[in-house]
Amino acid sequence: MVKPLIHDPEFLAVPSVPATDADLPVAQDLLDTLIAHKDTCVGMAANMIGETKRIICFNNKGEFMTMLNPTAIKKLDPYETEESCLSLLGGPRKTTRYRQIRVRYLTPDMKEREKTFTGFTAQIIQHELDHLDGVLI
């Protein structure tokens, strides 16, 4: 189900708690909401739809992907960039990202995975991980 977006910076600054299989409906709502906003958004964290669970969805080169409890376990090659956010009003903000990251996460069928991401996909994931940690750019 497509959910309304949260714009309250105080709510968005609250760190998320681990997701369980009981939170799979939240993951589906997050994916539905991202797809509904796919023309203006490439990634979302669950707190953007009012759920403080460690769940992200993002566009991975044309394929939508969902991660539960993602953690960046390796980061390589930092660079400075600017990003905007669908939940935060105002223009782009400066931030530091890494060109390559390795992420440990659970799939929606609760299988643990590790995967390396590069380029823009890595940047999207880092932005969403910040959301999960209550970090606003």
Helices and strands as residue ranges (DSSP letters): H 9-12, G 21-23, H 24-36, E 43-45, G 46-49, E 55-60, E 63-83, E 93-106, E 112-118, H 119-132
